[in-house]
């Protein structure tokens, strides 16, 4: 049918797009976000101490891509690579180095504490430290590029966790209310303990593997997270299979009402009252050495309340609309109406909350890293770079340059959130 409906009326998606494009700051923010996402995806190709492509001993090699295989355990470290000096000690026939030819933790002992415009002991401009170095000689620009990946990952993963929890609980509260969801006693009694077991085996037992995968790279982290989600789903299938034979017993087969709305509303009030920073500090005190994984999880577990409130309010309205009544009259199950019709038509406010939530998560990370809490000492984030500038006041570039992307990124997500809020506001339509 195209972007417009058959009667010539403008589709909702096209209308929202036009309204969003009227907000020029939000459009600029989208372009800036695209640039940040480009850095997120291609960080290893932008700043690295390995060449992107090279020819060595008559063979064409791709060291950056090869590193992904090493991180995933699919290949081994090359035998010809020296332990001291690494790739830069090899005599290549040809080598195409990244734009920033330094690794984020590589130390240039000839250029410690050099400023961006200061004299540097380098062979040519190609090896210049454009944003200076820290006291150990590590290139600040390379650290900034890789810290961008870490910070965006924290914001996206934390709000991904928050979105899953918020949409699920908010949908159950808004669509079923206090008297519409019924479940057999046997299924209820089995699902409660298995819910804990699924979380334990999927995330608690595998927390070390997930944390190591996050430090290895985005691909390894994604694989480990998908494995954990798969384990969680497989474990939760077990109690629902075991519940079927229990239907033979009348007491177990009897269905009881679950007051989802009041229970979830009270849960939201409890979570909102918990200070996020103190909760993270408590978790970090229990988890030895700090873990970026647990920081993301805690942020996600405390930021879902706004999403749940939005989706609950939308579903209280949507469940009274004509197409839901039509689906009910056709005999569709409540779960089908919820997942296929109600939730997809109630997600608009969620996108706004997610945009603001990512900005909030990045600010929380910056604060925690700045005070040195929650992350391993070798974890590169914008906040950890700011903390390095705090301890070296004379090195002004360690404070100025990491502070700029924090300000820009938070502003970008806030502008996108405001743009979506205006575009999705029905009062703006003429």
Secondary structure, 3 states (H helix, E strand, C coil): CCCECCCCCECHHHHHHHHHHCCHHHHHHHHHHHHHHHHHHHHHHHECCCEEEEEECCEEECHHHHHHHHHCCCCCCCCCCCCCCHHHHCCCCEEEECCECCCCCCECCCCCCCCCCCCCCCCCHHHCCCCCECCCCEEHHHHHHHHHHHHHHHHHHHHHHHHHHHHHHHHHHHHHCCCCCEEEHHHHHHHHHHHHHHHHHHHHCCHHHHHHHHHHCHHHHHHHHHHHHHHHHHHHHHHHHHHHHHHHCHHHHCEEECCHHHHHHHHHHHHHCCCHHHHHHHHHHHCCCCCHHHHHHHHHHHCCHHHHHHHHHHHHHHCCCHHHHHHHHCCCCHHHHHHHHHCCCCCHHHHHHHHHHHHHHHHHHHHHHHCCCCCCCCCCCHHHHHHHHHHCCCCCHHHHHHHHHHHHHHHHHHHHHHHHHHHCCHHHCC
